[in-house]
Amino acid sequence: MAKNDYTEGSGNYKNDRLHRALAKIAEVASQAIDGGEVFEEYEWGEEQNGQERAPGCVIKPLPTRLLIKAAQVAAAINPANAPVLGPLAAVMRDELELTPARLAVITSKYWGPAPRKMTVSFMESTPTDLKARIIKYMNKWNKTTGISFVETGGTGDVRISRGPGGYWSYLGTDNSLVPKNRQTMNLEGFTMETEESVYRRVVPHETGHFLGSPHEHMRKALVARIDREKAFKWFWEQYRWDRATVIAQVLTPLDEASLMGTPSDQTSIMCYQLPGIITKDGKPIPGGPDINPTDYAFMGKIYPKLGHAAAAQEEEWNVSEDVEVEFAQSALM
């Protein structure tokens, strides 16, 4: 990647309108649209309320001060991450007052389609067999993607701790802004004795966040099924999550219009398992115990394997592959 100056006001951030929009994101992303509740600015080393008691996953946010820089870095790493505001501005005038949910929409966090090896290191002394087992489950995504994970003796792109804090990861390219002496992913308490089902569910899920995928249960169709007050009560009783955390991690729907994804999938590996007692229809959202076919297909499109990418770039195909379509001759006149 070419060297870039990501400093605000440096002159390299060419789209002033985009710059202003991202500044607005930085301003409003610290607020939840629920009675004016405010998220406290996250600082390195702090934990969100209740997070240390939550066995479920939390997407770790960067400090608010880095939101604009994170968007610039994401667009530099993968130009497809950059927001497309120009053509949409005319029909989105009223939408430019951006909500927190638009943060994930306006600037995505994918690393880009080129196949690559991501290095993995461990913060604590970790047995060789345990490191290999964790990396094996991270590499389940390699079945359809051009991304692979390999251990390094140095400082990894992914830095894993097994210490307190539950299960969490930073999202996609945000990982590149995390200080090198800090973990980017947490797998609390993982050992060789940890059940296979936990490995199968947790490690690919957190790796999915590293690859840039948000939580599937925050798709509009699934959020609409959740009773907000019941959710506040349940997450407080179970994990001591305050209202702001529940809003941020469960109740803020992603904008379907701009998502690079498939229809909402409540069995996705990226979806929380949520009980029927907090849904309006009383039916649970089952969540995904493993990567499902839709997950594999979507990630394969975002991160194609080298052979697939090369095939997609071919200008012509063999005559034997021509598609036969019936049509009226008059259609040619």
C-alpha positions, 0 to 999 in steps of 0.5 A, spaced: 500 500 500 502 506 498 504 511 503 498 516 505 498 521 510 491 520 514 492 526 518 485 530 518 487 537 514 493 534 511 490 535 504 490 528 502 483 527 504 480 529 497 472 529 498 470 535 502 463 533 502 465 526 504 470 529 510 464 533 513 460 527 512 465 523 516 466 528 521 458 528 522 459 520 523 464 522 529 459 526 532 453 522 532 456 515 533 457 517 540 450 517 541 444 512 541 437 515 538 434 512 545 432 518 549 438 521 548 442 516 551 450 517 550 455 512 549 462 514 553 468 515 549 472 508 549 479 509 551 485 504 550 484 499 556 477 500 558 472 495 558 464 497 556 459 496 562 458 488 563 463 486 558 467 482 562 461 478 564 458 477 557 460 470 554 457 473 548 461 477 543 462 484 543 465 488 537 470 492 540 470 500 538 476 504 536 476 510 540 471 516 538 477 520 536 479 515 531 473 514 527 475 519 521 482 516 521 479 509 521 474 511 515 480 514 511 485 508 512 479 503 510 478 507 504 486 507 503 486 499 504 480 497 500 477 503 495 471 499 495 470 501 502 469 508 501 462 511 502 458 513 495 455 519 497 455 523 490 449 520 486 445 518 492 446 525 495 440 528 491 435 522 494 438 522 501 438 529 503 434 528 509 438 522 511 445 526 511 444 527 518 447 520 520 445 516 525 450 511 529 447 505 524 450 509 518 457 508 521 457 501 518 454 503 512 457 509 510 464 506 511 465 498 510 471 495 513 473 489 508 480 488 507 480 488 499 479 482 494 486 480 493 488 474 496 493 475 502 496 471 508 494 474 515 499 473 521 497 471 528 500 472 534 498 470 542 499 475 547 500 470 553 505 464 553 500 459 549 502 451 548 503 450 541 497 445 540 493 450 542 495 455 537 495 450 532 487 449 534 485 456 534 488 458 527 485 451 524 478 454 526 480 461 523 482 458 517 475 455 516 473 461 512 479 459 507 474 454 504 471 459 500 476 465 501 483 467 499 484 469 506 489 464 510 491 465 517 498 463 519 502 464 526 508 468 526 513 469 532 513 477 531 507 481 532 501 479 528 495 482 524 491 478 529 493 478 536 490 474 540 489 474 548 485 469 552 485 473 558 479 476 561 474 480 557 469 475 554 469 474 546 471 480 542 474 483 536 475 489 532 472 490 526 476 489 519 481 494 517 480 498 524 485 492 527 490 496 523 489 502 528 490 498 534 497 499 538 501 493 537 502 492 544 494 490 545 490 484 542 485 485 537 481 479 539 479 476 545 478 468 547 477 468 554 479 462 557 480 458 551 484 451 552 485 444 549 479 442 554 474 447 551 469 444 547 469 443 540 462 446 539 465 452 542 471 452 538 466 451 532 462 457 534 466 462 537 473 462 533 470 463 526 465 468 529 470 473 531 475 471 525 468 474 521 469 480 525 476 481 523 474 480 516 469 486 516 463 482 518 458 486 523 453 482 527 447 479 523 442 480 528 443 487 527 439 486 520 433 490 520 428 484 519 431 481 525 432 487 530 424 489 528 423 482 532 426 484 538 422 487 544 426 493 546 424 493 553 424 486 554 431 486 551 434 491 556 431 487 562 434 480 559 441 483 557 442 487 564 440 480 568 444 476 564 450 480 563 449 487 566 449 490 559 446 497 560 441 500 555 447 504 551 451 497 550 444 493 548 443 499 543 449 499 540 450 491 540 443 489 539 438 494 537 441 499 532 439 496 525 444 496 519 442 500 513 439 494 508 440 499 502 448 499 502 450 493 505 454 488 501 450 482 503 445 477 503 438 477 506 438 477 513 440 470 516 438 468 523 442 462 522 449 465 520 455 464 524 455 472 525 448 472 528 447 472 536 442 466 539 437 470 542 431 467 546 424 467 545 422 471 551 425 478 548 422 477 541 415 480 539 413 473 537 416 469 542 420 465 537 427 465 538 433 467 534 437 461 533 444 464 531 449 460 528 453 454 531 457 454 525 459 457 518 453 456 514 453 455 506 450 463 506 456 465 510 461 461 506 458 464 499 458 471 501 465 471 504 467 468 498 465 474 494 468 479 498 475 475 498 475 471 492 480 465 491 485 467 486 483 462 481 476 465 482 478 472 481 482 470 475 476 467 472 472 473 473 477 478 470 477 474 463 474 478 457 472 472 453 469 465 454 469 459 450 464 459 444 461 452 448 460 456 454 455 461 450 448 461 453 442 460 449 436 465 449 430 464 445 427 471 443 423 474 437 427 476 431 423 482 431 427 484 437 433 485 433 429 490 429 
